[in-house]
């Protein structure tokens, strides 16, 4: 079962764009430490709020990433861009899915057919 880590970040005043750029720099580094995927989200209703997500095979791989010299240096360099504490959450992926873009376009239900309840 995959271990998915959620890291909530909250930018300090007037530094949302700087934190976004910094997180966009560090998030892909997770792949080097065994992550199967990573993502970074910025909330629309609160532009200071971010969610970094990474999927690892084990908690040990996650810890190697989080405690790596690269991530430690990153946190030191960018410490004025985010509020502390940063408390991540480790979750188990129970179910998930995705569609390739082309398949998703061909699988869309026309709006006229998308009404009604799930029972038919």
N, C-alpha and C positions, 0 to 999 in steps of 0.2 A: 504494500500500500504506500502510495506517495505521501511524503510529508510536505505540506504547503505552508509556507510562512507568510504571514501578513504583518507588514511593518507600517504602522501609521506614523506619518510625519506631519508636523504642523509648523509652518513657516513663521518666523518672527516678522514684525511689522515692516511692510514695504520690501520684503525680500522673497516673495513668492516666486517671482521669475528666476531669481538667482538659485533658489532651492530646486526649482524644476530642472534647470540646466545641470546642476550638480548631481541630482538623482539620476538624470538621464545618462550621466557619465559612469556612475557606479553600478547601476542596475544590471547592465549587460555582463559585467564581470562575474556574475553568479555562474555563468556557463562554464567558466574556467575551473570552477570548484564543483562541478558535477550537476548543476541545475539542469533539469529537462526543459524548463521554460521560465520566463520572467516577464513581468509587466509592471508598468507604472501608471497610476491613475491620478488625475487631478480633478477634484470635485468642481462642478459647475456652480453650485450654490454657496460654496465657501472656497474661494480661490487660494486660500492659505493652507488648505487641507489636501494631503496626498496619501495614497496607499500604494506601497510597493509590495508586490507579490512574487514569490519564487517557489518553484516546485522542485524538491530534491528527493532522491531515493531514501536518504537517511538524515537523521538529525545531525549526525557527525559531519556530513558534507556541508550542511548549513552552518554549523559552528566554525568549520574551517574558513568559510567565506566571511562570516561576521567578524571573526577574530583575526583575519588575515592582516598583514602589515598594510596592504593597499587600503582596506576598509578602515582600519584604525587611523591611518594618515588622512584619509578622506574626511572622517569625522572631526579630526583636529582642524584641518583646513577650512571646513565649512560649518564649524560649530556655532557661528553667529547667525546662520541662516535658518536654524530650526530650534524649536523649544524642546527642553528636556523635562522629564525623562522620555526616552523612546522605548516603549515597551512592546515588543513584538509578540505575536501569537502563533503558536505552532498548531496546525490543524491536520487532520487526515482527509484526503480526498476520497469521498464516498462514491460520487458519480460525477461525470462530466462529459462533455461532448463538444463538437464543433463541426462546422461544414466548411469545405473549401469554397471560395468566393463563387466560382462558376457553378458549382452544385447548388449553392444557396440561391443564386438567381433563377435557376431552372426549377427549384422546388417551391418557390413562393406560391401561396394560394392567392388567386385573384380576389380582390376586395369584395366582390359580389358573393363569393363562396365562404368568406371568413366570418359570417354571422351565425348565430345560433348557439346552443349550449353544447357542452362536450358529450352529452348523452345522445345527441343526434336530433 
